[in-house]
Amino acid sequence: MSELSASQKLLAEKAICIMLVRGYSPDDKPIFAYVAVRADKLEAFIKAQRRGDFDPEKFGVIIEAGEGTPTQEIMQKMQDEYGFNHEHMVTIPPASEESPS
């Protein structure tokens, strides 16, 4: 991978992606978190998520989180305040579910 120019580095540090992360708590309950991840940390975030052994707070800021699935209120807030589009989400499968390339 080639080195980023100064302007590309600045953009990567300022651009934010909002990610909806789903998983399970230590007591095996479904949980979710909306995480604001800087673009320059996105690749590491996705790799860690695929492995399943990561703490989202190490990669970004948790905007909303809870047990179960997001409520309609939370989903509307994420859409209104952050432009999060739930209809066009991309699911990142765990490494064990990826097809071999």
N, C-alpha and C positions, 0 to 999 in steps of 0.2 A: 504494500500500500504506500502511495506517495505521500510526502509530508504536505500538510495543509498550508496554504498561504496565510498571512496575517489576517486578512479579511474573512477567510473561511474559518479560521480558529475563533474569531470574534463571533461570527454567526453561530457556530456550533455551541459556544458558551452561552449564547442568549436565546437560541431557539429552544422551545419546550414542547415536549410531546406528553399528552395525557394518556396514561395507560390504565386499563381496568384489569386488575389482577384478581384471580380467583384461586382459592386453595382450601386447605383444611387447617383448623386450629390443632394444637397438641391433643385436645380431647376429641378430635375427629369430627368437629362441626364445620360445615361449610362457612367460609368467610370471603370477604371481598375488600378491595382497596383501590381507590383511584389515586394514582401516583403521577406527579408531575416530574418528568425525567428530562434533564438537559440533553440536547441532541448529541453532544460529545460523549455522553455516558450510555446512550441507547443500545449500542451493540453489546456492551458488557452486561447491561440489564437483561437483554433478551437471552444471552448465553446462560446467565445465572438462572433465569426463570425456567429455561428448558431443562436445566439440571435439577431444578426443584429444591435446591439447597441455598436459598438466598433470603436476605432481609431487604424488602423494598426500600426501607429508610436509608440504606447505604447508597442507593442510587438516585434518590430524589426525595420529594416532599409529599407526604400523604395528605391528600385534600379531604377525602372522605373514606371511612372504613366502617365495617360492621359485620355482624353474623348474617348468614343466609345470603340473600341476593339483594341488590340495591332496590330501595322502594321507588315508587313512581316519583315521589317528591325529590329524592336524591338524583334520580336520572334527569328530571327536569332542570334541577339546579346545575348539573354538570353541562347540560345542553345550553342553558341560558348564559351561564357565567364563563364557560370555557369552550363552548362550541363543540362539545363532545357529541359525536354522531353514533348512537347505539346501533343504528341500522346498517352501518358500514364498518363495523369492527372487524379486525382480522384476528383470528385465533392463532396463538402460537402454541403448537403442540409440544408436549414434553419430548425430550430426545428419544425416549423409548417408543414413541408413536410415529416418529418420522420414518418415511420410506427411505431405503438405502439409495444413494445416488451413484 
